[in-house]
Amino acid sequence: MGRAKTLGHRTRVAQRVPIRGLGDLMSGLTRENAPREVLAGVTLLAIAIPEQLATSQLAGVAAFSAMVAFIAATFAFTLFGANPIVSVGADSTIAPLFAVALLRLAAPNSSHYLTLVATAAVLTGVLVGVVGLFRLGWLADFLSMPIVTGFMAGIGVIIIVHQLPHLLGVAGGGESVASRLSALSHQLGHVNAWSFAIGAATLVLMVLGEKFNPRLPTALVAVLGFSLFSSLASLSRHGVQQLGSVVAGGPTWRLQVLSAHDWSAVVTTSFTLAVVVISQSAATSRVSADEIGVAENLNRDFVGVGVANVVAGLCGTFPVDASPARTSVVSLAGGRTKLVGLVAGLGALALSPLASRAESIPLAVLSGVLLFVAGRLIKIGQFRTIYSVSRGEFAVALVSLLGVIVLGVELGLVVAVALAILMRTWRSARPRMIELGRRDDTTSWEPVAVHGVERRNHVLAVLFDEALYFANAGVFRREMHDLLAQHPNTSHVVLDAVAIPDIDYTGLVTLAQIVEDLNKDDIDVRVARANDAVRERLAHSSSPAVRSLALFDSVDAAVSAARHRR
């Protein structure tokens, strides 16, 4: 009710004092809420600048390239996406994914590497956009929460390991997590105290800022403050690494003809990125739409994110994604319309000439920002909740986490998804056959193990809690015969089909064999609470015994008919 009243009020205000002429872009914008929307856009920009600069370090590209990605993606999603407050741009979740894979083929920030990441952005955008155009948004539901939890935590660990050298002010090295940690262990005697102090202070400031007021641009304050301090104290002379020369530049055409080996890596990376982008964008869009009370349009948002990636690639930058953190900040700041994205994008464009001033930013402060982001990806509480609910799903989350860290992002995700599918298949292949009884003085049929529920003489009522298909048809037959052996005086079998969503050909043949065998033993079979799909399958069975099965709307009606016949 609260949301309905809010939406109704918003609609009435918009109709009373509309700002016309810009169509969908200005939908919901009024003269009354325009100042709030502008302020939310400025808040987004203040959060985005340090985050984009930090993400460029993860992506292995020049710092300003991340700002170009943010500007291009923001305008593209604002035009083509549906959700008015989702922020799309360079994201620390996916940056390690393409960097780890493509840095094996080219050096960071080299011409060849920039070509590879730009191509990956275009291909990722096409894949995500196709999912939206063909209304395949339901694919986002195939990654279970345990898989996503473990996967994101693995990405968080990778980010932390990548940033430790900058935090400690030492040289890095290695490609895998293990090799990087090994290289780092040999540098511990050369830790720069100033770098560590700056990075740790930035991390503490961001934690405190989120706790007291997430809308405050704590990251920007930390970056500006420590950059000024570093310049005044000449910390570069004390070994504090700085961002270095930052050259502002416009869009650059990077796409070129690639070798078969390069294409293989780009295609594999793009498919992995598309899976992650779809999953994260879906979660971001759904949560933010619910928070601000607007209708969810997931498929159009996928089109928006897809176009944002294509535009980013054509501009010579790298893949982008919807950011849960930045979107959450926009929501907290009161943003409700697409003016927020326009203000942030135009603001970033206007500040571009000042990019050269960023050269004195200590890398340690950017590592502090990324360590904060990584910490939010590792959700210990969610691991605990998963463990308390299901040990099996906790194992999936753990495999996803360890797979990403040990095997790499692509293979780790494949292993986790394969394990989840195997577990689900195993469960569906081992369903339960539950014997039912009637509760005294009622028409309710419940499991006989429940207190106050008793089975009825000569009647075997059972519930099968899974689709009847080739993987469990043998289990169905065996358990049915086991129950009949326990109750040799059975004259009537009632199958409660309420939990059977479908029956495949193997299941139908197995059911026909059971029904025909039971009829030979003078045991009749009835089916209760079957859905339309199951009824259709039974009606088209090649077995006359199955086609003639009596169907009932309740177990009690089926049992009453059987006992009356007897």
VEXDREN-2710 file (C-alpha; in Angstrom, 1 decimal):
% VEXDREN-2710
k/r/px/py/pz
1/MET/0.0/0.0/0.0
2/GLY/2.8/2.4/0.9
3/ARG/4.5/2.0/-2.4
4/ALA/1.2/2.3/-4.3
5/LYS/0.5/5.6/-2.5
6/THR/4.0/6.9/-3.2
7/LEU/3.7/6.0/-6.9
8/GLY/0.3/7.6/-7.1
9/HIS/1.6/10.8/-5.5
10/ARG/4.6/10.9/-7.8
11/THR/2.4/10.4/-10.8
12/ARG/0.0/13.2/-9.8
13/VAL/2.9/15.6/-9.2
14/ALA/4.5/14.7/-12.6
15/GLN/1.2/15.3/-14.3
16/ARG/0.7/18.7/-12.6
17/VAL/4.1/20.2/-13.3
18/PRO/5.8/18.2/-16.0
19/ILE/9.0/19.0/-17.8
20/ARG/8.1/18.1/-21.4
21/GLY/10.1/17.5/-24.6
22/LEU/12.6/14.8/-23.7
23/GLY/10.2/11.9/-23.5
24/ASP/11.4/8.8/-21.7
25/LEU/14.6/10.5/-20.5
26/MET/12.7/13.0/-18.5
27/SER/10.0/10.6/-17.3
28/GLY/9.0/11.4/-13.7
29/LEU/11.0/14.6/-13.6
30/THR/9.3/17.7/-12.2
31/ARG/10.3/21.2/-11.2
32/GLU/10.0/20.2/-7.6
33/ASN/12.3/17.1/-7.7
34/ALA/14.8/18.4/-10.3
35/PRO/17.2/19.9/-7.7
36/ARG/17.2/16.6/-5.8
37/GLU/18.0/14.7/-9.0
38/VAL/20.8/17.0/-9.9
39/LEU/22.3/16.6/-6.4
40/ALA/22.0/12.8/-6.7
41/GLY/23.9/13.0/-10.0
42/VAL/26.7/15.0/-8.4
43/THR/26.8/12.5/-5.6
44/LEU/27.1/9.6/-8.1
45/LEU/30.0/11.5/-9.9
46/ALA/31.8/12.0/-6.6
47/ILE/31.6/8.3/-5.9
48/ALA/32.4/7.2/-9.5
49/ILE/35.6/9.2/-10.1
50/PRO/37.8/7.5/-7.5
51/GLU/36.2/4.1/-8.2
52/GLN/36.8/4.4/-12.0
53/LEU/40.4/5.4/-11.5
54/ALA/41.0/2.5/-9.1
55/THR/39.3/0.1/-11.5
56/SER/41.7/1.1/-14.3
57/GLN/44.5/-0.3/-12.2
58/LEU/42.7/-3.7/-12.1
59/ALA/42.0/-3.5/-15.8
60/GLY/45.6/-2.8/-16.8
61/VAL/44.7/0.3/-18.8
62/ALA/45.5/4.0/-18.6
63/ALA/43.6/5.8/-15.8
64/PHE/41.6/8.1/-18.1
65/SER/40.4/5.1/-20.1
66/ALA/38.1/4.2/-17.2
67/MET/36.6/7.6/-17.2
68/VAL/35.9/7.3/-21.0
69/ALA/34.2/3.9/-20.2
70/PHE/32.1/5.5/-17.5
71/ILE/31.0/8.4/-19.7
72/ALA/30.2/6.3/-22.7
73/ALA/28.4/3.6/-20.7
74/THR/26.4/6.1/-18.6
75/PHE/25.0/7.9/-21.6
76/ALA/24.3/4.6/-23.5
77/PHE/22.4/3.0/-20.6
78/THR/20.5/6.2/-19.9
79/LEU/19.2/6.2/-23.5
80/PHE/18.5/2.5/-23.9
81/GLY/18.0/1.1/-20.3
82/ALA/14.8/1.1/-18.4
83/ASN/15.8/1.5/-14.7
84/PRO/16.3/5.2/-14.1
85/ILE/19.0/4.9/-11.4
86/VAL/21.2/1.9/-12.4
87/SER/24.8/3.1/-12.8
88/VAL/26.8/1.4/-15.5
89/GLY/30.6/1.8/-16.0
90/ALA/34.0/0.3/-15.2
91/ASP/33.4/-2.2/-12.4
92/SER/35.9/-3.9/-10.1
93/THR/33.9/-7.2/-10.3
94/ILE/34.6/-7.9/-14.0
95/ALA/37.9/-6.0/-14.4
96/PRO/40.0/-8.9/-13.0
97/LEU/38.1/-11.3/-15.2
98/PHE/39.2/-9.9/-18.6
99/ALA/42.5/-8.7/-17.3
100/VAL/43.6/-12.1/-15.9
101/ALA/42.7/-13.8/-19.2
102/LEU/43.9/-11.2/-21.7
103/LEU/47.1/-10.1/-20.0
104/ARG/48.4/-13.5/-20.9
105/LEU/48.4/-12.4/-24.6
106/ALA/49.7/-8.8/-24.3
107/ALA/51.3/-6.3/-21.9
108/PRO/49.2/-4.0/-19.8
109/ASN/48.1/-0.8/-21.7
110/SER/49.8/-1.9/-24.8
111/SER/48.2/-1.3/-28.2
112/HIS/47.5/-5.0/-28.6
113/TYR/46.0/-5.4/-25.1
114/LEU/43.7/-2.4/-25.7
115/THR/42.5/-4.0/-28.9
116/LEU/41.7/-7.2/-27.1
117/VAL/39.7/-5.6/-24.3
118/ALA/37.8/-3.3/-26.7
119/THR/36.9/-6.4/-28.8
120/ALA/35.8/-8.2/-25.7
121/ALA/33.6/-5.3/-24.7
122/VAL/31.8/-5.3/-28.1
123/LEU/31.3/-9.1/-28.1
124/THR/30.2/-9.1/-24.4
125/GLY/27.7/-6.3/-25.3
126/VAL/26.3/-8.2/-28.2
127/LEU/25.8/-11.3/-26.1
128/VAL/24.1/-9.4/-23.3
129/GLY/22.0/-7.3/-25.7
130/VAL/20.8/-10.4/-27.5
131/VAL/19.6/-11.8/-24.2
132/GLY/17.6/-8.7/-23.7
133/LEU/16.3/-8.4/-27.3
134/PHE/15.0/-12.0/-27.3
135/ARG/13.6/-11.7/-23.8
136/LEU/15.9/-14.3/-22.3
137/GLY/16.2/-12.5/-19.0
138/TRP/15.2/-15.7/-17.2
139/LEU/18.7/-17.0/-17.9
140/ALA/19.9/-14.8/-15.0
141/ASP/18.0/-17.2/-12.6
142/PHE/20.2/-20.2/-13.6
143/LEU/23.1/-19.0/-11.4
144/SER/22.0/-20.0/-7.9
145/MET/22.7/-17.7/-4.9
146/PRO/25.4/-20.1/-3.5
147/ILE/27.3/-20.0/-6.9
148/VAL/27.1/-16.2/-7.1
149/THR/28.1/-15.9/-3.4
150/GLY/31.2/-18.1/-3.9
151/PHE/32.0/-16.6/-7.3
152/MET/31.9/-13.0/-6.0
153/ALA/34.0/-13.9/-3.0
154/GLY/36.6/-15.4/-5.2
155/ILE/36.7/-12.2/-7.3
156/GLY/37.1/-10.3/-4.0
157/VAL/40.1/-12.5/-3.0
158/ILE/41.7/-11.9/-6.5
159/ILE/41.2/-8.1/-6.1
160/ILE/42.8/-8.2/-2.7
161/VAL/45.8/-10.2/-3.8
162/HIS/46.2/-7.9/-6.8
163/GLN/46.2/-4.8/-4.6
164/LEU/48.5/-5.9/-1.8
165/PRO/51.7/-4.8/-3.7
166/HIS/50.3/-1.2/-4.1
167/LEU/49.1/-1.2/-0.5
168/LEU/52.5/-2.3/0.8
169/GLY/54.5/-0.2/-1.7
170/VAL/56.4/-3.2/-3.1
171/ALA/56.9/-4.8/-6.4
172/GLY/54.4/-7.4/-7.5
173/GLY/54.7/-10.4/-9.8
174/GLY/53.1/-13.7/-10.9
175/GLU/49.9/-14.5/-12.8
176/SER/47.9/-16.7/-10.5
177/VAL/46.9/-16.0/-6.9
178/ALA/49.4/-18.4/-5.5
179/SER/52.3/-17.1/-7.6
180/ARG/51.4/-13.5/-6.7
181/LEU/51.4/-14.4/-3.0
182/SER/54.7/-16.2/-3.4
183/ALA/56.3/-13.2/-5.1
184/LEU/54.8/-10.9/-2.4
185/SER/56.3/-13.0/0.4
186/HIS/59.8/-12.2/-0.9
187/GLN/59.1/-8.5/-0.7
188/LEU/57.8/-8.2/2.9
189/GLY/61.2/-6.9/4.0
190/HIS/60.7/-3.8/1.7
191/VAL/57.3/-2.7/2.8
192/ASN/56.8/1.1/2.5
193/ALA/55.3/2.4/5.8
194/TRP/53.9/5.5/4.1
195/SER/52.1/3.5/1.5
196/PHE/50.7/1.1/4.0
197/ALA/49.5/4.0/6.2
198/ILE/47.8/5.8/3.4
199/GLY/46.0/2.6/2.1
200/ALA/45.0/1.5/5.5
201/ALA/43.7/5.0/6.4
202/THR/41.7/5.1/3.2
203/LEU/40.1/1.7/3.9
204/VAL/39.2/2.8/7.5
205/LEU/37.7/6.1/6.2
206/MET/35.5/4.3/3.7
207/VAL/34.3/1.7/6.3
208/LEU/33.4/4.5/8.7
209/GLY/31.8/6.6/5.9
210/GLU/29.6/3.7/4.9
211/LYS/28.6/3.1/8.5
212/PHE/27.7/6.7/9.3
213/ASN/26.5/8.1/6.0
214/PRO/26.8/6.1/2.7
215/ARG/25.9/9.2/0.7
216/LEU/29.1/11.1/1.6
217/PRO/31.8/11.0/-1.1
218/THR/34.3/9.4/1.4
219/ALA/36.3/7.9/-1.4
220/LEU/36.7/11.2/-3.2
221/VAL/37.6/13.0/0.0
222/ALA/40.3/10.3/0.7
223/VAL/41.7/10.5/-2.8
224/LEU/41.9/14.3/-2.8
225/GLY/43.1/14.6/0.7
226/PHE/45.9/12.0/0.5
227/SER/46.9/13.3/-3.0
228/LEU/47.4/16.8/-1.5
229/PHE/49.2/15.4/1.5
230/SER/51.5/13.3/-0.8
231/SER/52.4/16.4/-2.9
232/LEU/53.0/18.7/0.1
233/ALA/55.1/16.1/1.9
234/SER/56.9/15.0/-1.3
235/LEU/56.1/11.3/-0.4
236/SER/57.3/10.2/-3.9
237/ARG/60.8/10.8/-2.6
238/HIS/60.0/8.3/0.2
239/GLY/59.1/5.5/-2.2
240/VAL/55.3/6.2/-2.4
241/GLN/54.1/5.1/-5.8
242/GLN/51.9/7.6/-7.7
243/LEU/49.4/7.2/-10.5
244/GLY/51.7/9.0/-12.8
245/SER/50.9/11.0/-16.0
246/VAL/47.2/11.0/-16.9
247/VAL/46.4/12.2/-20.4
248/ALA/42.8/13.0/-21.3
249/GLY/41.7/11.7/-24.6
250/GLY/38.6/11.1/-26.6
251/PRO/37.2/7.9/-28.1
252/THR/39.7/5.9/-30.1
253/TRP/39.1/3.2/-32.6
254/ARG/40.8/0.0/-31.3
255/LEU/39.2/-2.8/-33.2
256/GLN/41.5/-4.7/-35.5
257/VAL/41.8/-8.1/-37.2
258/LEU/42.8/-10.7/-34.6
259/SER/44.5/-14.0/-34.9
260/ALA/42.7/-17.3/-34.3
261/HIS/44.5/-17.6/-30.9
262/ASP/43.5/-14.1/-29.9
263/TRP/39.9/-14.7/-31.0
264/SER/39.7/-17.9/-28.9
265/ALA/40.8/-16.1/-25.8
266/VAL/38.4/-13.1/-26.5
267/VAL/35.4/-15.3/-27.2
268/THR/35.9/-17.4/-24.0
269/THR/36.5/-14.3/-21.9
270/SER/33.4/-12.6/-23.4
271/PHE/31.1/-15.5/-22.6
272/THR/32.3/-15.5/-19.0
273/LEU/31.9/-11.8/-18.8
274/ALA/28.4/-12.0/-20.2
275/VAL/27.4/-14.5/-17.6
276/VAL/28.7/-12.3/-14.8
277/VAL/27.3/-9.1/-16.3
278/ILE/23.9/-10.7/-16.7
279/SER/23.8/-12.0/-13.1
280/GLN/25.1/-8.8/-11.5
281/SER/23.0/-6.5/-13.7
282/ALA/19.8/-8.5/-13.0
283/ALA/20.4/-8.3/-9.2
284/THR/21.2/-4.6/-9.4
285/SER/18.2/-3.8/-11.5
286/ARG/15.7/-5.8/-9.4
287/VAL/16.9/-4.5/-6.0
288/SER/17.0/-0.9/-7.1
289/ALA/13.6/-1.1/-8.9
290/ASP/12.1/-2.5/-5.7
291/GLU/13.8/0.2/-3.6
292/ILE/12.4/3.2/-5.6
293/GLY/9.1/1.6/-6.4
294/VAL/9.2/1.3/-10.2
295/ALA/8.3/-1.5/-12.5
296/GLU/11.1/-4.0/-13.3
297/ASN/12.0/-4.3/-17.0
298/LEU/15.0/-6.7/-16.9
299/ASN/15.1/-7.4/-20.6
300/ARG/15.3/-3.7/-21.6
301/ASP/18.0/-3.2/-18.9
302/PHE/20.0/-6.0/-20.5
303/VAL/19.7/-4.2/-23.8
304/GLY/20.9/-1.0/-22.1
305/VAL/23.9/-2.8/-20.5
306/GLY/24.6/-4.5/-23.8
307/VAL/24.6/-1.3/-25.8
308/ALA/26.8/0.3/-23.1
309/ASN/29.4/-2.4/-23.6
310/VAL/29.3/-2.1/-27.4
311/VAL/29.7/1.7/-27.2
312/ALA/32.5/1.4/-24.7
313/GLY/34.3/-1.0/-27.0
314/LEU/33.8/1.2/-30.0
315/CYS/35.2/4.1/-28.0
316/GLY/38.4/2.0/-27.4
317/THR/37.8/1.2/-23.7
318/PHE/36.9/-2.1/-22.0
319/PRO/33.8/-4.1/-20.7
320/VAL/31.5/-2.4/-18.3
321/ASP/28.8/-3.6/-15.9
322/ALA/26.0/-2.4/-13.7
323/SER/27.4/-1.4/-10.3
324/PRO/25.4/-2.4/-7.2
325/ALA/27.5/0.0/-5.0
326/ARG/27.0/3.1/-7.1
327/THR/23.4/2.3/-7.8
328/SER/22.8/2.0/-4.1
329/VAL/24.4/5.4/-3.5
330/VAL/22.1/6.9/-6.1
331/SER/19.0/5.4/-4.3
332/LEU/20.2/6.7/-0.9
333/ALA/20.8/10.1/-2.4
334/GLY/17.1/10.3/-3.5
335/GLY/17.7/9.8/-7.2
336/ARG/14.6/8.6/-9.1
337/THR/14.9/9.7/-12.7
338/LYS/17.4/9.4/-15.6
339/LEU/18.5/13.0/-15.0
340/VAL/20.9/11.5/-12.4
341/GLY/22.9/9.6/-15.1
342/LEU/22.9/12.6/-17.4
343/VAL/24.3/14.9/-14.7
344/ALA/27.0/12.4/-13.8
345/GLY/28.0/11.7/-17.4
346/LEU/28.1/15.5/-18.3
347/GLY/30.0/16.2/-15.1
348/ALA/32.6/13.6/-15.9
349/LEU/32.9/15.1/-19.4
350/ALA/33.3/18.6/-18.0
351/LEU/36.0/17.5/-15.6
352/SER/38.0/15.7/-18.2
353/PRO/40.4/18.6/-18.9
354/LEU/41.5/18.4/-15.3
355/ALA/42.6/14.8/-15.7
356/SER/46.3/15.7/-15.7
357/ARG/46.0/16.9/-12.0
358/ALA/45.4/13.2/-11.0
359/GLU/49.1/12.2/-11.6
360/SER/50.0/12.7/-7.9
361/ILE/47.3/10.3/-6.6
362/PRO/49.1/7.7/-4.5
363/LEU/48.4/4.1/-5.7
364/ALA/48.0/3.1/-2.1
365/VAL/44.9/5.3/-1.8
366/LEU/43.4/3.6/-4.8
367/SER/44.3/0.2/-3.4
368/GLY/42.4/1.2/-0.2
369/VAL/39.3/2.0/-2.3
370/LEU/39.5/-1.4/-4.1
371/LEU/40.1/-3.3/-0.8
372/PHE/36.9/-1.8/0.5
373/VAL/35.1/-2.9/-2.7
374/ALA/36.6/-6.4/-2.4
375/GLY/35.5/-6.7/1.2
376/ARG/31.9/-6.1/0.2
377/LEU/32.2/-8.9/-2.3
378/ILE/33.2/-11.4/0.4
379/LYS/30.0/-11.9/2.3
380/ILE/30.9/-14.1/5.3
381/GLY/27.4/-13.8/6.8
382/GLN/25.8/-15.2/3.6
383/PHE/28.2/-18.2/3.7
384/ARG/27.0/-18.8/7.2
385/THR/23.4/-18.6/6.2
386/ILE/23.9/-21.0/3.3
387/TYR/25.7/-23.5/5.6
388/SER/22.8/-23.4/8.1
389/VAL/20.3/-24.1/5.4
390/SER/22.0/-26.7/3.2
391/ARG/25.4/-28.3/3.6
392/GLY/25.3/-29.3/-0.1
393/GLU/24.7/-25.8/-1.3
394/PHE/27.4/-24.5/1.0
395/ALA/29.8/-27.0/-0.7
396/VAL/28.8/-25.5/-4.1
397/ALA/29.6/-22.0/-2.8
398/LEU/32.9/-23.2/-1.4
399/VAL/33.8/-24.9/-4.7
400/SER/32.9/-21.8/-6.6
401/LEU/35.1/-19.7/-4.3
402/LEU/38.1/-22.1/-4.4
403/GLY/37.6/-22.8/-8.1
404/VAL/37.9/-19.1/-9.0
405/ILE/41.0/-18.7/-6.8
406/VAL/42.8/-21.9/-7.8
407/LEU/41.6/-22.8/-11.3
408/GLY/40.9/-19.3/-12.6
409/VAL/37.7/-17.4/-13.2
410/GLU/36.4/-19.2/-16.3
411/LEU/37.1/-22.8/-15.2
412/GLY/36.1/-22.1/-11.6
413/LEU/32.7/-20.8/-12.8
414/VAL/32.2/-23.8/-15.1
415/VAL/33.1/-26.3/-12.3
416/ALA/30.7/-24.6/-9.8
417/VAL/27.8/-24.5/-12.3
418/ALA/28.5/-28.2/-13.3
419/LEU/28.5/-29.2/-9.6
420/ALA/25.2/-27.4/-9.0
421/ILE/23.6/-29.1/-12.0
422/LEU/24.9/-32.5/-10.8
423/MET/23.5/-31.9/-7.3
424/ARG/20.1/-30.8/-8.6
425/THR/20.0/-33.8/-11.0
426/TRP/21.0/-36.2/-8.2
427/ARG/18.2/-34.8/-6.0
428/SER/15.6/-35.1/-8.7
429/ALA/16.8/-38.7/-9.4
430/ARG/16.4/-39.6/-5.7
431/PRO/12.9/-38.3/-4.8
432/ARG/10.8/-39.4/-1.9
433/MET/7.7/-41.6/-2.1
434/ILE/5.7/-40.5/0.9
435/GLU/2.9/-42.6/2.2
436/LEU/-0.2/-40.7/3.2
437/GLY/-3.0/-41.1/5.7
438/ARG/-6.1/-39.2/6.7
439/ARG/-6.3/-37.0/9.8
440/ASP/-9.2/-38.0/12.0
441/ASP/-12.5/-36.1/11.5
442/THR/-11.1/-34.3/8.4
443/THR/-10.7/-34.8/4.7
444/SER/-7.0/-33.9/4.9
445/TRP/-4.4/-36.5/3.8
446/GLU/-0.9/-36.0/5.2
447/PRO/2.2/-38.1/5.7
448/VAL/1.5/-41.0/8.0
449/ALA/4.6/-40.0/10.1
450/VAL/2.6/-37.0/11.3
451/HIS/0.9/-37.4/14.7
452/GLY/-2.8/-37.9/14.4
453/VAL/-2.7/-39.2/10.9
454/GLU/-3.6/-42.9/10.1
455/ARG/-3.6/-44.9/6.9
456/ARG/-6.9/-46.5/5.8
457/ASN/-7.3/-50.2/5.4
458/HIS/-6.9/-51.7/1.9
459/VAL/-5.8/-48.2/0.6
460/LEU/-2.2/-47.1/-0.3
461/ALA/-2.1/-43.4/-0.8
462/VAL/1.3/-42.0/-1.9
463/LEU/2.8/-38.7/-2.9
464/PHE/5.8/-38.6/-5.3
465/ASP/7.6/-35.2/-4.8
466/GLU/9.3/-34.8/-8.2
467/ALA/8.7/-34.9/-11.9
468/LEU/8.4/-38.5/-13.1
469/TYR/11.1/-38.8/-15.8
470/PHE/13.8/-41.2/-17.0
471/ALA/16.3/-40.6/-14.1
472/ASN/13.9/-41.5/-11.4
473/ALA/11.3/-43.8/-13.0
474/GLY/13.2/-46.8/-11.7
475/VAL/13.1/-45.3/-8.2
476/PHE/9.3/-44.7/-8.5
477/ARG/8.7/-48.3/-9.5
478/ARG/10.9/-49.8/-6.8
479/GLU/9.5/-47.7/-4.0
480/MET/5.9/-48.4/-5.1
481/HIS/6.6/-52.1/-5.0
482/ASP/8.3/-51.8/-1.6
483/LEU/5.3/-50.1/-0.1
484/LEU/3.0/-52.7/-1.6
485/ALA/5.1/-55.4/-0.1
486/GLN/4.7/-53.8/3.3
487/HIS/0.9/-53.6/2.9
488/PRO/-0.1/-56.9/1.2
489/ASN/-3.8/-56.4/1.8
490/THR/-3.9/-53.3/-0.5
491/SER/-6.8/-53.2/-2.9
492/HIS/-6.6/-49.5/-4.0
493/VAL/-3.6/-47.3/-4.9
494/VAL/-4.1/-43.5/-5.0
495/LEU/-1.2/-41.5/-6.5
496/ASP/-1.3/-37.9/-5.3
497/ALA/0.3/-36.1/-8.3
498/VAL/0.2/-32.6/-6.8
499/ALA/4.1/-32.5/-6.7
500/ILE/4.5/-34.1/-10.2
501/PRO/4.9/-31.1/-12.6
502/ASP/5.4/-33.4/-15.7
503/ILE/5.9/-37.0/-16.9
504/ASP/8.3/-37.8/-19.8
505/TYR/8.0/-40.8/-22.1
506/THR/10.1/-43.1/-19.8
507/GLY/8.0/-42.1/-16.8
508/LEU/4.8/-42.8/-18.7
509/VAL/5.9/-46.2/-19.8
510/THR/7.0/-47.1/-16.3
511/LEU/3.7/-45.9/-14.9
512/ALA/1.8/-48.0/-17.5
513/GLN/3.8/-51.1/-16.5
514/ILE/2.9/-50.5/-12.8
515/VAL/-0.8/-49.9/-13.5
516/GLU/-1.1/-52.9/-15.7
517/ASP/0.7/-55.2/-13.2
518/LEU/-1.5/-53.9/-10.4
519/ASN/-4.7/-54.4/-12.4
520/LYS/-3.7/-58.0/-13.0
521/ASP/-3.5/-58.4/-9.2
522/ASP/-7.0/-56.8/-8.9
523/ILE/-5.6/-53.6/-7.5
524/ASP/-7.1/-50.5/-9.0
525/VAL/-5.2/-47.2/-9.4
526/ARG/-6.5/-43.7/-9.1
527/VAL/-4.7/-40.3/-9.6
528/ALA/-5.5/-37.2/-7.5
529/ARG/-4.6/-33.5/-8.0
530/ALA/-2.8/-33.9/-11.4
531/ASN/-2.1/-30.7/-13.3
532/ASP/-3.2/-30.1/-16.9
533/ALA/0.2/-31.2/-18.3
534/VAL/0.1/-34.5/-16.5
535/ARG/-3.5/-35.1/-17.4
536/GLU/-2.7/-34.4/-21.1
537/ARG/0.2/-37.0/-20.9
538/LEU/-2.0/-39.6/-19.3
539/ALA/-4.7/-39.1/-21.9
540/HIS/-2.3/-39.7/-24.8
541/SER/-0.6/-42.7/-23.3
542/SER/-0.3/-45.8/-25.5
543/SER/-1.5/-47.9/-22.6
544/PRO/-5.4/-48.3/-22.3
545/ALA/-4.9/-48.9/-18.6
546/VAL/-3.3/-45.5/-18.2
547/ARG/-5.8/-43.7/-20.5
548/SER/-8.7/-45.1/-18.4
549/LEU/-7.2/-44.0/-15.0
550/ALA/-9.8/-42.2/-12.9
551/LEU/-8.7/-38.6/-12.1
552/PHE/-9.9/-36.8/-9.0
553/ASP/-9.5/-33.3/-7.6
554/SER/-8.5/-34.5/-4.1
555/VAL/-7.0/-37.5/-2.4
556/ASP/-10.0/-37.9/-0.2
557/ALA/-12.4/-38.0/-3.2
558/ALA/-10.2/-40.6/-4.8
559/VAL/-10.2/-42.8/-1.7
560/SER/-13.9/-42.4/-1.1
561/ALA/-14.6/-43.5/-4.6
562/ALA/-12.4/-46.5/-4.2
563/ARG/-13.9/-47.6/-0.9
564/HIS/-17.4/-47.1/-2.3
565/ARG/-16.6/-49.3/-5.2
566/ARG/-15.2/-52.0/-2.9
END
